[in-house]
Amino acid sequence: TEVSETESEEDGPDAKRTFSSSAANATKVAVLGAAGGIGQPLSLLLKHNDLISHLSLFDVVNAPGVAADLSHINEPSKVTGYSPDNDGLKHAVTDASIIVIPAGVPRKPGMTRDDLFNTNAGIVRDLATAAAQYAPKAYMAIISNPVNSTVPIVSEIFKKHKIYDPKRIFGVTTLDIVRASRFVSELKGTNPKNEKIVVVGGHSGVTIIPLLSQSGSNFTDDELKALTHRIQFGGDEVVKAKAGTGSATLSMAYAANRFTGSLLRALKGESGIIEPAYVKSHLFESKGIEYFASNVELSREGVGKVHDLGPLSQYENQLLEAALPELKKNIEKGVDFVHK
Ligand code: NAI
């Protein structure tokens, strides 16, 4: 089932040895769920990244086709595609440095991300198990929803396989920041590229906490409420507009490409790269909440420094109070799923 290898740009025999171990590993990126609404445009964007020498695509349908298509693009990386036959998943992840997972079903109108749990939890568990077996050193970027629960699932699977390293597991929340930056710029007439909005908490509804008091702009109370709601439920706008055919895929692919690119640069040794992500976090551990999204400085180890939230307004403290119990429930649901 492996197709579309381009032979011309294989790593030279010394390529792996000339980098430190983590940098050497940072060249094969696997996308699991690569034929999907997110997977395809994400793979297209990743094909354009010079830090990737091998893009490895897996899906239960059509990944060899997507790989064949992308492999005709005249950029250096090699592209391979795998279906589940002939140990395709094993081959897809073996030696991967980063495994990005957008596999699973997306929302339809009226659904919450938690409604996806029953289908996606099992998919993520199985993909994480393969990663644990065949790519135990890979960095994991989890897109599949509900992220609040799928990150604990991956973590518990890795603990079972005794390869757990919390610095290697990320829930991708980049889209929340991408959206927030865009929405604020629409209101303020600024360039969205220059907006650096901090969004913390989790990745669903009320667990998404924008810290607009840190944005450098002033908002009226009404603006603040409307903007906060739009950032928390921005995904619903897309679900509704797509009218039953899916949720955000293109903006998500953009966001996941940004995150993966940042992680690759950090793994190569670049410092000072900060991205938001949902990770194992000390911030609310004392309240029994093991995972939390905040700004994270990326490093050669993956998660470098987990940033504190900084000063919160009274309104943001209220948002935090509303988020924590929901987040706790979502995390427990993921953990219980693996141990049931
Ligand atoms: P989609 O249905 O278009 O694509 C999902 C792909 O996963 C399909 O190609 C399907 O064949 C594949 N798949 C299903 N089971 C699989 C398995 N066991 N192994 C490998 N591949 C498998 O869905 P879409 O729109 O790409 O969304 C994917 C996921 O991403 C959903 O769970 C969605 O909720 C989530 N999402 C997350 C966001 C975030 O900000 N973290 C934003 C938007 C969506």
Residues whose N, C-alpha, C, O or C-beta is under 5 A from the ligand:
A	BS01	NAI	L32 G33 A35 G36 G37 I38 G39 F58 D59 V60 V61 P102 A103 G104 V105 P106 R107 I123 I142 I143 S144 N145 V147 V172 L175 G246 S247 A248 T249 M252
